[in-house]
Amino acid sequence: MTTATITITGKTWDEARDGEVDAQHAIAQAKFTTEWTGDMTGSSTCWLLISYVAGAADKPETLEGPYVGYEQVDATVDGRRGTFVLAASGEHTGAVARTRVTIVAGSGTGELEGITGSGSYAADAMQYTLTLDYEL
């Protein structure tokens, strides 16, 4: 296994509350894009489903709840270019999104075909560090 340290910078965030019961309880969809630098370079688009269970909708930092999703990554890894998909799950509490990711088996394309691995990050802003253990 190789450990990669990646700085991820959020570029866009688009969220819609689809199953809103009240200001604290809702099901939301979010789509966001990022730029990757460090041991892996490139960009990604992520789609999340979020279950908000606490907090104020007008103060996003107070929102709490679990989420799941997929992130399509277009990257260069060890000089090899291609794409892969991360399956993500986590929870937003205390203004921090703590996320675990796993590379979806068989999702690697191009020179990244066969990539496997997993990692995690804790994001409290639109820039955060992903630590990803992988094999290629």
C-alpha positions as CSV (number, residue, x, y, z in Angstrom):
1,M,0.0,0.0,0.0
2,T,1.1,3.5,-0.8
3,T,-0.2,6.4,1.3
4,A,-1.1,9.6,-0.6
5,T,-1.7,13.0,1.0
6,I,-4.0,15.1,-1.1
7,T,-5.1,18.7,-0.6
8,I,-8.7,19.1,-1.8
9,T,-10.1,22.5,-2.5
10,G,-13.9,22.9,-3.0
11,K,-14.8,24.8,-6.1
12,T,-18.7,24.6,-6.1
13,W,-21.4,23.5,-3.7
14,D,-25.0,23.1,-4.9
15,E,-27.6,21.7,-2.4
16,A,-31.3,21.1,-2.5
17,R,-33.6,20.1,0.4
18,D,-35.9,17.5,-1.1
19,G,-37.6,16.0,1.9
20,E,-37.8,18.9,4.3
21,V,-40.0,18.3,7.4
22,D,-38.8,21.4,9.2
23,A,-35.7,23.6,9.5
24,Q,-33.8,20.9,11.4
25,H,-35.1,17.7,9.7
26,A,-34.6,17.2,6.0
27,I,-33.2,15.0,3.3
28,A,-30.9,16.9,0.9
29,Q,-29.0,16.3,-2.2
30,A,-25.6,18.0,-2.7
31,K,-23.3,18.2,-5.7
32,F,-19.9,19.7,-5.4
33,T,-16.7,20.0,-7.4
34,T,-13.1,20.0,-6.2
35,E,-9.5,20.4,-7.3
36,W,-6.9,17.9,-6.1
37,T,-3.2,18.8,-5.5
38,G,-0.4,16.9,-3.7
39,D,0.4,13.2,-4.2
40,M,-2.6,12.9,-6.6
41,T,-3.6,15.8,-8.9
42,G,-6.8,16.4,-10.7
43,S,-10.4,17.2,-10.1
44,S,-13.6,15.5,-8.9
45,T,-17.4,15.8,-8.8
46,C,-19.2,14.4,-5.8
47,W,-22.9,13.6,-5.3
48,L,-24.2,13.2,-1.7
49,L,-27.5,12.3,0.0
50,I,-27.7,14.0,3.5
51,S,-30.1,13.3,6.4
52,Y,-30.2,16.5,8.5
53,V,-31.3,15.7,12.1
54,A,-30.3,18.9,14.0
55,G,-29.2,22.5,13.5
56,A,-30.5,25.6,11.8
57,A,-30.9,25.7,8.0
58,D,-29.8,29.3,7.9
59,K,-26.6,28.5,9.8
60,P,-25.0,25.5,7.8
61,E,-22.2,25.1,10.3
62,T,-24.8,24.0,12.9
63,L,-26.3,21.3,10.8
64,E,-25.8,17.7,11.9
65,G,-26.4,14.4,10.2
66,P,-25.1,11.4,8.3
67,Y,-24.4,11.3,4.5
68,V,-23.5,8.9,1.8
69,G,-22.4,9.4,-1.8
70,Y,-20.1,8.9,-4.7
71,E,-17.2,11.0,-6.1
72,Q,-15.9,10.7,-9.6
73,V,-12.2,11.5,-9.6
74,D,-10.2,12.4,-12.7
75,A,-6.6,12.3,-11.6
76,T,-2.9,11.7,-12.2
77,V,-1.4,9.2,-9.7
78,D,2.3,8.3,-9.9
79,G,2.4,9.7,-13.4
80,R,-0.5,7.6,-14.5
81,R,-3.8,9.3,-15.7
82,G,-7.3,8.0,-15.5
83,T,-10.5,8.1,-13.4
84,F,-11.9,6.2,-10.4
85,V,-14.9,6.4,-8.1
86,L,-14.8,6.9,-4.3
87,A,-17.7,5.7,-2.2
88,A,-18.1,8.1,0.7
89,S,-19.9,7.9,4.0
90,G,-19.7,10.1,7.1
91,E,-21.3,12.5,9.5
92,H,-21.4,16.2,9.9
93,T,-21.3,17.3,13.6
94,G,-19.6,20.2,15.4
95,A,-19.1,22.0,12.1
96,V,-16.9,19.2,10.8
97,A,-17.6,16.6,8.1
98,R,-15.8,13.4,9.0
99,T,-15.7,11.2,6.0
100,R,-14.5,7.6,5.1
101,V,-13.9,6.8,1.5
102,T,-13.3,3.5,-0.4
103,I,-12.3,3.2,-4.1
104,V,-15.1,1.4,-5.8
105,A,-13.8,-2.0,-7.0
106,G,-13.5,-2.0,-10.8
107,S,-14.1,1.8,-11.2
108,G,-10.5,2.6,-12.3
109,T,-10.1,3.6,-16.0
110,G,-7.2,4.4,-18.3
111,E,-3.9,4.0,-16.6
112,L,-5.7,3.8,-13.2
113,E,-7.4,0.6,-14.1
114,G,-7.2,-1.8,-11.1
115,I,-6.7,0.9,-8.4
116,T,-7.9,-0.1,-4.9
117,G,-7.8,1.6,-1.6
118,S,-9.4,3.6,1.2
119,G,-9.0,6.7,3.3
120,S,-10.5,9.5,5.3
121,Y,-10.7,13.2,5.9
122,A,-12.2,15.7,8.3
123,A,-13.4,18.9,6.6
124,D,-14.2,22.1,8.5
125,A,-13.8,24.4,5.5
126,M,-13.7,24.2,1.6
127,Q,-10.1,23.1,1.8
128,Y,-9.1,19.9,3.6
129,T,-6.6,17.0,3.5
130,L,-7.5,13.5,2.3
131,T,-5.2,10.6,3.3
132,L,-5.7,7.8,0.9
133,D,-4.0,4.3,1.1
134,Y,-4.0,2.8,-2.3
135,E,-2.5,0.0,-4.6
136,L,-2.1,0.5,-8.3
